Amino acid sequence: MYQIIKKQKLNDSVTRMTIDAPAIAHKAEPGQFIILRVHEDGERIPLTIADFNREAGTVTIIYQIVGKTTSLLDQQNEGDSILDFVGPLGVPTHLDGYRRAVVIGGGLGSAIAYPQAKKLHQLGAQVDMVAGFRNKDLIILEEEMEAVSDNLYITTDDGSNGCRGFVTDVLEQLLEKDASYDLVVAIGPLIMMKMVSQLTLPYAIKTIVSMNPVMVDGTGMCGGCRVTVGGKTKFACVDGPDFDGHQVDFDEAMRRQQIYKSDEKAAYEQHICRLTGKEHRHG
C-alpha cells in the first residue's frame, strides 16, 4: 500500500498528489511514469511522474478527473492509501548536453513538461518555457514553471490571462527571432505536438514529444500503446514515451485515440451514477 502524503487541488478538475514511494523516488527521472490501481477491483492507469524527492522518498503525480479511475482516485484523501503504484516505467528523457531549449506544455501536459524544464535548468541549459491553457482558470504550476525557466510564456485560447493565442504562436515568434535552440520538448494534445514538430522541422531542431496512448500492462505485451515512428512500430510504455516528433505518425495516433472514447465515457457515467444513486440510461 502506498500512502497519500499530500493532496492539493490545482483547479476544479486537476489534482496534485504526493505519494510515499521511496523505491520509485530513488530511481525516477523526468519522462518516466507509474501505473497505479486504487483498489483490488480497479483498473490500471498510467500517470506521468510530475516530480520526485529522493530524500523524502516521495513521488508526485498530477491528474485530471476525466474518467472512472481518476474520479475514484480523487475520492482518496491524505492518509489514505493506493493499492498498487508501480514504476518508474518508460525510458527517461535524455536531456544531457543541450545548451538552449524550449519546453512546451499544452494544458495538463504542462505538468509533464515541468520536470523536463526543471532537469534542463539543473543541467545549466537556458530554458524558455511555453504553457498553454484554454482560459486563466485552468492555469496550473505557474510559480513552479517560472522557477525553472529563464523565460516563461503563458497563453490562453481566449486571452483571459492577457496573452491570447496558442503555444505554437509563441514558438513561431521565438524561432523567427532566434532559431539557435538545440532542443524543443513538446508535451500535450496530439494535434499540438504535431504542429510543434512541423514548425521545428525546417529549422532541423531536435524535437522530443511524449506519447501517451492507452496502456494496460506497461511492459509492451498488450500492444495497446503502439505508435508508428519512422515507419516502424514502437511501444510507448517500453520504447518511450518520448519519441522524435519529426518521425511520429500523428495522424494514425489520433485515429487510434478515438477508438476507446465511447467506452471511457460510458464507464465514467456509470461510475458517477453509482455514486449519486441516480439511474442513467444510454441511448
C-alpha positions as CSV (number, residue, x, y, z in Angstrom):
1,M,0.0,0.0,0.0
2,Y,1.2,3.5,-0.9
3,Q,0.1,6.3,1.4
4,I,-1.0,9.7,0.1
5,I,1.1,12.3,1.9
6,K,-0.4,15.4,0.4
7,K,-3.3,16.3,-1.8
8,Q,-3.9,19.7,-3.4
9,K,-6.5,20.9,-5.9
10,L,-4.8,22.9,-8.7
11,N,-8.1,23.8,-10.3
12,D,-11.6,22.5,-10.5
13,S,-10.6,19.3,-12.3
14,V,-6.9,18.9,-11.7
15,T,-5.3,17.5,-8.5
16,R,-1.7,17.0,-7.3
17,M,-0.9,14.1,-5.0
18,T,2.3,13.3,-3.3
19,I,2.8,9.6,-2.6
20,D,5.1,7.8,-0.2
21,A,7.1,5.6,-2.6
22,P,10.8,5.6,-1.7
23,A,11.9,2.8,-4.1
24,I,10.4,4.6,-7.1
25,A,11.6,8.1,-5.9
26,H,15.2,6.7,-5.7
27,K,15.2,5.8,-9.4
28,A,12.7,8.2,-11.0
29,E,13.8,10.5,-13.8
30,P,11.9,13.1,-15.9
31,G,9.9,11.5,-18.7
32,Q,9.1,8.3,-16.8
33,F,5.7,7.2,-15.5
34,I,3.9,5.0,-13.0
35,I,0.9,2.7,-13.3
36,L,-1.5,2.7,-10.4
37,R,-4.5,0.8,-9.2
38,V,-6.6,2.4,-6.5
39,H,-8.1,-0.8,-5.1
40,E,-8.3,-4.5,-5.9
41,D,-11.2,-4.2,-8.4
42,G,-9.9,-1.1,-10.0
43,E,-8.3,-0.7,-13.5
44,R,-4.7,0.1,-14.1
45,I,-3.9,3.6,-15.4
46,P,-0.6,5.2,-16.3
47,L,0.3,8.7,-14.9
48,T,3.5,10.6,-15.6
49,I,5.8,11.3,-12.7
50,A,5.4,15.1,-12.2
51,D,8.1,15.4,-9.6
52,F,10.0,13.3,-7.1
53,N,12.0,13.9,-3.9
54,R,14.7,11.2,-3.3
55,E,15.5,12.4,0.2
56,A,11.8,12.4,1.3
57,G,11.1,9.2,-0.7
58,T,8.1,10.7,-2.4
59,V,6.7,10.8,-5.9
60,T,4.2,13.5,-7.2
61,I,1.5,12.8,-9.7
62,I,-0.9,15.3,-11.3
63,Y,-4.1,14.1,-12.8
64,Q,-7.3,15.4,-14.4
65,I,-10.6,14.0,-13.4
66,V,-11.7,12.7,-16.8
67,G,-12.8,9.1,-16.2
68,K,-13.8,6.4,-13.8
69,T,-10.4,5.7,-12.3
70,T,-9.3,9.3,-11.9
71,S,-12.6,10.1,-10.2
72,L,-12.1,7.2,-7.9
73,L,-8.6,8.3,-7.2
74,D,-9.8,11.8,-6.4
75,Q,-12.0,10.4,-3.7
76,Q,-8.9,9.4,-1.7
77,N,-7.5,11.9,0.8
78,E,-4.3,12.5,2.8
79,G,-3.6,9.5,4.9
80,D,-5.5,7.1,2.6
81,S,-3.5,4.5,0.6
82,I,-3.4,3.4,-3.0
83,L,-3.1,-0.4,-3.5
84,D,-0.6,-0.5,-6.5
85,F,1.9,2.1,-7.5
86,V,4.4,0.6,-10.0
87,G,7.4,2.3,-11.5
88,P,9.4,4.0,-12.7
89,L,8.4,2.8,-16.1
90,G,9.4,4.0,-19.6
91,V,12.7,5.5,-20.8
92,P,13.9,8.7,-19.1
93,T,14.2,11.7,-21.3
94,H,17.7,12.2,-22.5
95,L,18.5,15.9,-21.6
96,D,22.3,16.0,-21.1
97,G,24.4,18.2,-23.4
98,Y,21.8,20.7,-24.5
99,R,22.6,24.4,-24.3
100,R,19.3,26.1,-25.2
101,A,15.9,24.6,-25.1
102,V,12.2,25.4,-25.5
103,V,9.9,23.3,-23.3
104,I,6.2,23.4,-24.3
105,G,3.2,22.2,-22.3
106,G,-0.3,22.1,-23.6
107,G,-3.0,22.0,-20.8
108,L,-2.3,19.2,-18.4
109,G,0.8,18.5,-20.5
110,S,2.4,21.4,-18.6
111,A,2.5,19.1,-15.6
112,I,4.6,16.6,-17.6
113,A,6.7,19.3,-19.2
114,Y,7.6,20.9,-15.9
115,P,10.0,18.1,-14.8
116,Q,11.7,18.3,-18.2
117,A,12.3,22.0,-17.8
118,K,13.4,21.5,-14.2
119,K,16.0,18.9,-15.2
120,L,17.3,21.1,-18.1
121,H,17.6,24.0,-15.7
122,Q,19.5,21.9,-13.2
123,L,21.9,20.9,-16.0
124,G,22.7,24.5,-16.8
125,A,20.7,24.9,-20.1
126,Q,18.9,28.1,-20.9
127,V,15.2,27.2,-20.8
128,D,12.3,29.1,-22.4
129,M,9.0,27.5,-21.4
130,V,5.7,27.9,-23.1
131,A,2.5,26.7,-21.4
132,G,-0.9,26.9,-23.0
133,F,-4.4,26.7,-21.4
134,R,-8.0,27.2,-22.6
135,N,-8.5,30.0,-20.0
136,K,-7.0,31.6,-17.0
137,D,-8.9,29.4,-14.5
138,L,-7.2,26.3,-15.8
139,I,-3.6,27.6,-15.4
140,I,-1.5,25.4,-13.2
141,L,2.0,25.3,-11.8
142,E,2.8,28.9,-12.9
143,E,5.2,29.6,-10.0
144,E,6.9,26.2,-10.4
145,M,7.4,26.7,-14.1
146,E,8.7,30.2,-13.6
147,A,11.3,29.0,-11.1
148,V,12.9,26.5,-13.6
149,S,12.8,28.7,-16.7
150,D,14.7,31.8,-17.9
151,N,11.6,33.0,-19.7
152,L,8.0,31.7,-19.2
153,Y,5.3,32.4,-21.7
154,I,1.7,31.5,-20.7
155,T,-1.0,31.6,-23.3
156,T,-4.8,31.1,-23.2
157,D,-7.1,30.4,-26.1
158,D,-9.5,33.2,-25.0
159,G,-6.9,35.7,-23.9
160,S,-8.3,35.8,-20.4
161,N,-4.8,35.9,-18.9
162,G,-3.7,38.8,-21.2
163,C,-1.9,36.7,-23.7
164,R,-4.3,35.3,-26.3
165,G,-3.2,32.5,-28.7
166,F,-1.7,29.1,-28.8
167,V,1.7,27.7,-27.8
168,T,2.6,27.4,-31.5
169,D,2.1,31.1,-32.0
170,V,4.8,31.8,-29.3
171,L,7.1,29.1,-30.6
172,E,6.9,30.6,-34.1
173,Q,7.8,34.0,-32.8
174,L,10.7,32.7,-30.8
175,L,12.1,30.8,-33.8
176,E,11.7,33.8,-36.1
177,K,13.6,35.9,-33.6
178,D,16.4,33.4,-32.9
179,A,16.4,29.8,-34.1
180,S,19.6,28.8,-32.3
181,Y,17.8,26.3,-30.0
182,D,19.2,22.8,-30.0
183,L,16.2,21.2,-28.4
184,V,12.4,21.5,-28.3
185,V,10.3,19.4,-25.9
186,A,6.5,19.4,-26.6
187,I,4.0,17.6,-24.4
188,G,0.2,17.9,-24.7
189,P,-2.6,17.1,-27.1
190,L,-1.5,15.2,-30.2
191,I,-2.5,17.9,-32.6
192,M,-0.4,20.4,-30.6
193,M,2.7,18.2,-30.7
194,K,2.1,17.6,-34.4
195,M,2.0,21.3,-35.1
196,V,5.1,22.0,-33.0
197,S,7.0,19.3,-34.9
198,Q,6.0,20.8,-38.2
199,L,7.3,24.2,-37.0
200,T,10.7,22.9,-35.9
201,L,11.3,20.7,-38.9
202,P,12.5,23.4,-41.3
203,Y,15.0,24.5,-38.7
204,A,16.3,21.0,-38.1
205,I,15.9,21.4,-34.3
206,K,15.7,18.1,-32.4
207,T,12.1,17.8,-31.2
208,I,11.0,15.4,-28.5
209,V,7.3,14.6,-28.0
210,S,5.7,12.5,-25.3
211,M,3.2,9.9,-26.5
212,N,0.6,8.7,-24.0
213,P,-1.7,6.3,-25.8
214,V,-3.8,3.6,-24.0
215,M,-1.7,1.4,-21.8
216,V,-2.6,-1.8,-19.9
217,D,0.4,-3.6,-18.6
218,G,3.3,-1.2,-19.0
219,T,5.5,-4.0,-20.3
220,G,4.8,-3.9,-24.1
221,M,3.0,-7.2,-24.0
222,C,-0.6,-6.0,-24.7
223,G,0.3,-3.8,-27.7
224,G,-2.3,-1.2,-26.8
225,C,0.2,1.6,-26.7
226,R,1.8,1.0,-30.1
227,V,2.7,4.0,-32.2
228,T,4.4,4.3,-35.6
229,V,7.7,6.1,-35.5
230,G,9.9,6.4,-38.6
231,G,7.7,3.8,-40.3
232,K,8.3,1.2,-37.5
233,T,6.0,0.1,-34.7
234,K,7.1,1.2,-31.3
235,F,5.5,0.7,-27.9
236,A,5.2,3.8,-25.8
237,C,5.5,2.0,-22.5
238,V,8.9,0.4,-23.1
239,D,10.3,2.3,-26.1
240,G,9.0,5.7,-25.0
241,P,7.0,7.6,-24.0
242,D,9.5,10.1,-25.7
243,F,9.9,9.9,-29.4
244,D,11.4,12.0,-32.2
245,G,8.5,14.4,-33.2
246,H,9.7,14.5,-36.8
247,Q,9.2,10.7,-37.1
248,V,5.9,10.1,-35.3
249,D,2.8,9.3,-37.4
250,F,0.5,11.7,-35.5
251,D,-2.5,11.1,-37.8
252,E,-2.5,7.4,-37.0
253,A,-2.1,8.1,-33.3
254,M,-5.1,10.5,-33.4
255,R,-7.2,7.9,-35.1
256,R,-6.3,5.3,-32.5
257,Q,-7.1,7.7,-29.7
258,Q,-10.7,7.9,-30.8
259,I,-11.3,4.2,-30.6
260,Y,-12.0,4.0,-26.8
261,K,-13.7,7.4,-26.3
262,S,-17.2,6.0,-26.1
263,D,-16.2,3.2,-23.8
264,E,-14.4,5.6,-21.5
265,K,-17.4,7.9,-21.4
266,A,-19.8,5.1,-20.6
267,A,-17.6,3.7,-17.8
268,Y,-17.3,7.2,-16.2
269,E,-21.1,7.9,-16.5
270,Q,-21.9,4.5,-14.9
271,H,-19.4,5.3,-12.1
272,I,-20.9,8.7,-11.4
273,C,-24.4,7.2,-11.4
274,R,-23.4,4.7,-8.7
275,L,-22.0,7.5,-6.6
276,T,-25.2,9.6,-6.8
277,G,-27.7,6.7,-6.9
278,K,-29.3,8.1,-10.0
279,E,-30.2,5.9,-12.9
280,H,-28.6,6.7,-16.2
281,R,-29.7,5.2,-19.5
282,H,-27.6,5.2,-22.6
283,G,-29.1,5.7,-26.0
